[in-house]
Each structure stands twice: as structure tokens, then as C-alpha cells.
């Protein structure tokens, strides 16, 4: 069986770090893993996505259209860009955060209204997380990505010690501590959201 996770958002949201942590966790759990990243002017707030696939044998890093099992949307409008990748049973974990693209900032277009409810009409498994707000409460807005990762981790069944060890290795001591706090918060949050 192949597991497919697609992460999407904008540059600077820690998507590539989250993708590394997930792919390394799957690898250390004994699976063949492939990862692919697409950067669209990521340092300037452009769209970024990462495909992570694991199973007994994975031949291609890019998830075929309609085969995403989990979509992690670090910015809610970015979810709309990836809908063709999903199937009806895809679990969508959305960070309820708006980062207007340049076209909105300059007034060429407007930010779409009611994004989450529009998505829920077609995809029933939508989990909404205010990761940015929670990260700020925990002391560092940059850990929103590990909060979202914690919500996902609670649904995958990998040994939590593997996740935690990789986070400790990925970040320096102080950053590791705050990222672990965010990850643990995401795990706890997932428990309250498990019915979705």
C-alpha cells in the first residue's frame, strides 16, 4: 500500500522542514520513501508544495492526480490550487490563515471568500487548525508547521519517539524545544478532532 501526503502553502511557512521530518520518519519506520518539492518564488511568498510518498516500494516521487490521502494546507487559499489532486476520502488539514498573494495585495483580484466552507461541500474530511494563533500563544509563530505536523502524526501511527528524535536532530537546541512543544500541541489537538 502506498501512502500519499501533499503539503502546500507559501514560502517561509516551513513546508520543506515539515516535509523532511515526515519523510525521514517514514524512512526510519522501515518504508521506501520518495519526496518531491516544487518552489514557486518561495522566498517571495510564492506557492510551495511538497509530495511525500511511502510504502514497500515507491517508483515515482510525484503523487498522481486524484491520489492524495492527506493534504496539509499551511495557507487556506492554497488548498484551492490542489483540489484536482484529491479524492473524496482525502483528509484535508487546513491552517486557517490568510496570506494574500501579490495579485491581491496590488488590487488586481480579491482573496476568495468562505474558502473552508466551499471545500467542505465537496470534501467531508476537513480539519481546520488555527496553527498561527496557537504558535503565537506558545511563543513562536514559526512553529505553526510543527503544530500541523502533530495533527497529521496523530493519524499516521508512526512511533512518536521517531518523530521527536528527528525534530531534535533537525533544529538547534532552543528551536528543537519549541518545535517539540508545537508538535505535542498538534498531537493533543488531533485527539479533540479525531471524529473528522
C-alpha positions as CSV (number, residue, x, y, z in Angstrom):
1,X,0.0,0.0,0.0
2,X,1.2,3.5,-0.9
3,X,0.6,6.5,1.4
4,X,0.5,9.9,-0.3
5,X,0.8,13.3,1.6
6,X,0.8,16.6,-0.2
7,X,1.9,19.8,1.7
8,X,1.0,23.2,0.2
9,X,1.4,26.8,1.3
10,X,3.6,29.8,0.6
11,X,7.3,30.4,1.0
12,X,8.5,30.9,4.6
13,X,5.9,28.7,6.3
14,X,8.3,25.8,7.0
15,X,6.8,23.4,4.4
16,X,10.2,22.0,3.4
17,X,11.2,21.4,7.0
18,X,7.8,19.6,7.7
19,X,8.3,17.5,4.5
20,X,11.8,16.5,5.6
21,X,10.5,15.5,9.1
22,X,7.7,13.4,7.7
23,X,9.8,11.7,5.0
24,X,12.6,10.9,7.5
25,X,10.0,9.5,10.0
26,X,8.5,7.2,7.3
27,X,12.1,6.1,6.2
28,X,13.2,5.3,9.8
29,X,9.9,3.4,10.2
30,X,11.1,1.0,7.6
31,X,9.4,2.2,4.4
32,X,10.7,3.2,1.0
33,X,10.2,6.9,0.7
34,X,10.2,9.4,-2.2
35,X,9.9,13.2,-1.8
36,X,9.5,16.0,-4.4
37,X,9.4,19.7,-3.8
38,X,8.1,22.5,-6.1
39,X,9.2,26.1,-5.2
40,X,7.4,28.9,-6.9
41,X,9.4,32.0,-6.0
42,X,9.2,30.6,-2.4
43,X,11.3,33.3,-0.8
44,X,8.9,36.0,-2.1
45,X,5.8,34.4,-0.7
46,X,5.1,32.3,-3.8
47,X,3.4,28.9,-3.8
48,X,5.3,25.9,-2.5
49,X,4.3,22.3,-2.4
50,X,5.9,19.0,-1.4
51,X,4.9,15.5,-2.3
52,X,5.8,12.7,0.2
53,X,5.1,9.1,-0.7
54,X,5.9,5.9,1.2
55,X,5.2,2.2,1.1
56,X,7.0,-1.1,0.5
57,X,8.3,0.2,-2.9
58,X,7.8,3.6,-4.4
59,X,8.8,4.2,-8.0
60,X,7.9,7.9,-8.5
61,X,8.1,10.9,-6.2
62,X,5.1,12.9,-7.6
63,X,1.6,11.9,-6.4
64,X,-0.7,11.1,-9.3
65,X,-3.7,13.3,-9.7
66,X,-6.6,12.1,-7.5
67,X,-4.5,10.0,-5.2
68,X,-3.6,12.3,-2.3
69,X,-4.5,10.7,1.1
70,X,-3.7,13.7,3.2
71,X,-3.4,17.4,2.2
72,X,-1.7,19.7,4.6
73,X,-2.6,23.3,3.6
74,X,-0.4,25.7,5.5
75,X,-2.4,28.6,4.0
76,X,-6.1,28.1,3.2
77,X,-6.3,29.6,-0.3
78,X,-3.5,27.2,-1.4
79,X,-6.0,24.4,-0.8
80,X,-8.0,25.5,-3.8
81,X,-4.9,25.1,-6.1
82,X,-4.6,21.4,-5.2
83,X,-8.2,20.2,-5.3
84,X,-7.6,18.2,-8.5
85,X,-5.0,16.1,-6.6
86,X,-7.6,14.9,-4.1
87,X,-10.1,12.1,-3.9
88,X,-13.4,12.0,-1.9
89,X,-11.8,10.4,1.2
90,X,-8.8,12.7,1.3
91,X,-8.3,14.2,4.8
92,X,-7.6,17.9,4.5
93,X,-5.8,19.6,7.4
94,X,-6.1,23.4,6.8
95,X,-4.3,26.1,8.7
96,X,-7.0,28.8,9.0
97,X,-4.6,31.6,7.9
98,X,-4.7,34.1,5.0
99,X,-1.6,35.2,3.3
100,X,-2.8,37.3,0.4
101,X,-0.8,36.7,-2.8
102,X,0.8,39.7,-4.7
103,X,-2.2,39.9,-7.1
104,X,-4.5,40.6,-4.1
105,X,-2.0,43.0,-2.5
106,X,-1.8,45.1,-5.6
107,X,-5.6,45.1,-6.0
108,X,-5.8,43.0,-9.2
109,X,-8.1,40.5,-7.6
110,X,-9.7,39.7,-4.2
111,X,-9.0,36.9,-1.7
112,X,-11.6,34.2,-2.1
113,X,-14.4,34.3,0.5
114,X,-15.6,31.4,2.6
115,X,-12.8,29.1,1.4
116,X,-13.2,26.4,4.0
117,X,-16.9,26.0,3.7
118,X,-16.6,25.8,-0.1
119,X,-14.1,23.0,0.3
120,X,-16.3,21.2,2.8
121,X,-19.1,21.0,0.3
122,X,-17.1,18.5,-1.8
123,X,-14.6,17.0,0.7
124,X,-16.2,16.0,4.0
125,X,-12.9,15.2,5.8
126,X,-11.7,18.7,6.6
127,X,-9.9,19.6,9.8
128,X,-9.4,23.3,10.5
129,X,-6.5,24.4,12.7
130,X,-5.6,27.9,13.8
131,X,-2.0,27.0,13.9
132,X,-0.6,30.5,13.6
133,X,-2.6,31.8,16.5
134,X,-1.7,28.7,18.6
135,X,2.0,29.1,17.7
136,X,2.0,32.7,18.8
137,X,0.5,31.6,22.1
138,X,3.2,29.0,22.5
139,X,5.8,31.7,22.0
140,X,7.0,31.4,18.4
141,X,4.9,31.9,15.2
142,X,7.4,29.8,13.3
143,X,6.2,26.6,14.9
144,X,2.8,26.6,13.1
145,X,4.3,24.0,10.8
146,X,5.1,21.5,13.6
147,X,1.6,22.1,15.1
148,X,0.1,21.0,11.7
149,X,2.6,18.1,11.6
150,X,1.5,17.0,15.1
151,X,-2.2,16.8,13.9
152,X,-1.1,14.6,11.0
153,X,1.2,12.5,13.2
154,X,-1.8,11.6,15.4
155,X,-3.4,10.0,12.3
156,X,-0.5,8.0,10.9
157,X,0.6,5.5,13.6
158,X,4.3,6.0,13.4
159,X,6.2,5.7,16.7
160,X,6.1,9.2,18.3
161,X,9.7,8.8,19.5
162,X,10.9,8.7,15.9
163,X,9.1,11.9,15.2
164,X,10.5,13.6,18.3
165,X,14.1,12.4,17.6
166,X,14.0,13.8,14.1
167,X,12.7,17.2,15.3
168,X,15.6,17.2,17.9
169,X,18.1,16.5,15.2
170,X,16.6,18.9,12.7
171,X,16.7,22.0,14.9
172,X,19.2,23.5,17.3
173,X,18.5,23.0,21.0
174,X,16.3,26.0,21.7
175,X,14.4,25.7,18.4
176,X,14.0,22.0,18.9
177,X,12.4,22.5,22.3
178,X,9.8,25.0,21.0
179,X,9.1,22.8,17.9
180,X,8.6,19.8,20.1
181,X,6.1,21.9,22.1
182,X,4.3,22.7,18.9
183,X,4.3,19.1,17.7
184,X,2.9,17.9,21.1
185,X,0.2,20.6,20.9
186,X,-0.8,19.3,17.5
187,X,-1.0,15.8,18.8
188,X,-3.3,16.9,21.6
189,X,-5.4,18.9,19.2
190,X,-5.8,15.9,17.0
191,X,-7.3,14.0,19.8
192,X,-10.1,16.5,20.0
193,X,-10.6,16.5,16.2
194,X,-10.4,12.7,15.7
195,X,-14.1,12.4,14.7
196,X,-13.3,14.3,11.5
